């Protein structure tokens, strides 16, 4: 059985999910439940901190794809931060950097949400 966990933290109006372990077909439902929890609590701005994520399979990637459109329709987004190089390579290989904001640090992801909020307030 693979080890995987999702931690929850708030940073202003952004929900931070800390992923740890291996995200695969057996554990993808845990990430799915975490994103559904965010939605049910009206948190549509999500930063996924992948610093502790050691492995991701296509099933794990599928969870991101399943929710991104809904969250964007609700005025939110999923930004992905602090991925290990081998995990980033999987995202990159499948073209995720064209669909998602994937940044080096959690702070950078939070800054992008702040910038979008400021630009939205101006417009």
C-alpha positions as CSV (number, residue, x, y, z in Angstrom):
1,X,0.0,0.0,0.0
2,X,1.4,3.3,-0.9
3,X,1.6,6.1,1.6
4,X,-0.1,9.4,0.7
5,X,-1.6,12.3,2.7
6,X,-3.1,15.7,2.0
7,X,-2.7,18.4,4.6
8,X,-4.9,21.5,4.6
9,X,-3.8,25.1,5.4
10,X,-5.3,28.5,4.7
11,X,-3.4,31.5,3.4
12,X,-5.8,34.4,3.1
13,X,-8.5,33.3,0.7
14,X,-6.4,30.5,-0.7
15,X,-6.6,26.9,0.4
16,X,-3.1,25.2,0.4
17,X,-3.0,21.5,0.0
18,X,0.3,19.8,1.1
19,X,0.8,16.6,-0.8
20,X,3.1,13.9,0.7
21,X,4.0,10.5,-0.6
22,X,2.8,8.7,-3.7
23,X,-0.2,9.8,-5.7
24,X,-1.4,6.9,-7.8
25,X,-4.5,4.9,-8.7
26,X,-4.9,3.7,-5.1
27,X,-4.5,7.2,-3.5
28,X,-6.0,9.5,-6.2
29,X,-9.4,9.3,-4.4
30,X,-7.8,11.1,-1.4
31,X,-6.8,14.0,-3.5
32,X,-10.2,14.0,-5.2
33,X,-11.9,14.1,-1.7
34,X,-9.6,17.0,-0.7
35,X,-10.5,19.1,-3.7
36,X,-14.2,18.3,-3.2
37,X,-13.9,19.4,0.4
38,X,-12.4,22.7,-0.8
39,X,-15.3,23.2,-3.2
40,X,-17.9,22.3,-0.6
41,X,-16.3,25.0,1.7
42,X,-16.3,27.5,-1.2
43,X,-12.5,27.5,-1.6
44,X,-12.0,27.6,-5.3
45,X,-8.5,29.1,-5.2
46,X,-6.1,26.2,-4.4
47,X,-2.4,26.0,-4.2
48,X,-1.1,22.4,-4.3
49,X,2.3,22.2,-2.6
50,X,4.1,19.2,-4.0
51,X,7.3,19.5,-2.0
52,X,6.6,16.2,-0.3
53,X,5.1,14.5,-3.3
54,X,7.5,11.7,-4.4
55,X,5.6,10.1,-7.2
56,X,2.6,10.8,-9.4
57,X,0.8,8.5,-11.9
58,X,-1.6,9.3,-14.7
59,X,-4.5,8.6,-12.2
60,X,-3.1,11.4,-10.0
61,X,-2.8,13.7,-12.9
62,X,-6.3,12.9,-13.9
63,X,-7.7,14.3,-10.6
64,X,-6.2,17.7,-11.5
65,X,-7.8,17.6,-15.0
66,X,-11.2,16.5,-13.5
67,X,-11.5,19.7,-11.4
68,X,-9.6,22.5,-13.1
69,X,-12.4,23.6,-15.4
70,X,-15.1,23.6,-12.6
71,X,-12.8,25.6,-10.3
72,X,-12.0,28.1,-13.1
73,X,-15.7,28.5,-13.8
74,X,-16.2,29.4,-10.1
75,X,-13.5,32.1,-10.4
76,X,-10.7,30.0,-8.9
77,X,-7.8,27.9,-10.1
78,X,-5.3,25.3,-9.1
79,X,-1.7,26.4,-8.9
80,X,1.0,23.8,-8.4
81,X,4.1,24.6,-6.5
82,X,7.4,23.2,-5.2
83,X,7.4,19.9,-7.3
84,X,10.3,17.5,-7.0
85,X,12.2,17.5,-10.4
86,X,11.2,13.9,-11.2
87,X,7.5,14.7,-10.5
88,X,7.7,17.9,-12.5
89,X,9.0,15.9,-15.4
90,X,5.8,13.8,-15.5
91,X,3.7,17.0,-15.5
92,X,5.9,18.5,-18.2
93,X,5.9,15.4,-20.4
94,X,2.1,15.5,-20.5
95,X,1.9,19.2,-21.3
96,X,0.6,20.3,-17.9
97,X,2.7,23.6,-17.8
98,X,0.5,24.8,-20.7
99,X,-2.7,24.2,-18.8
100,X,-1.7,25.0,-15.2
101,X,0.5,27.6,-13.4
102,X,3.4,25.4,-12.1
103,X,5.8,27.5,-10.1
104,X,8.9,26.8,-8.0
105,X,7.6,28.0,-4.6
106,X,4.4,28.2,-2.7
107,X,4.9,31.9,-2.2
108,X,5.1,32.5,-6.0
109,X,1.8,30.7,-6.4
110,X,0.2,32.8,-3.7
111,X,1.6,35.9,-5.3
112,X,0.0,35.0,-8.6
113,X,-3.4,34.7,-6.9
114,X,-2.9,38.1,-5.3
115,X,-1.9,39.6,-8.6
116,X,-5.0,38.2,-10.3
117,X,-7.2,39.5,-7.5
118,X,-5.7,43.0,-7.9
119,X,-6.1,42.9,-11.7
120,X,-9.7,41.8,-11.3
121,X,-10.4,44.6,-8.9
122,X,-8.9,47.2,-11.3
123,X,-11.0,45.8,-14.3
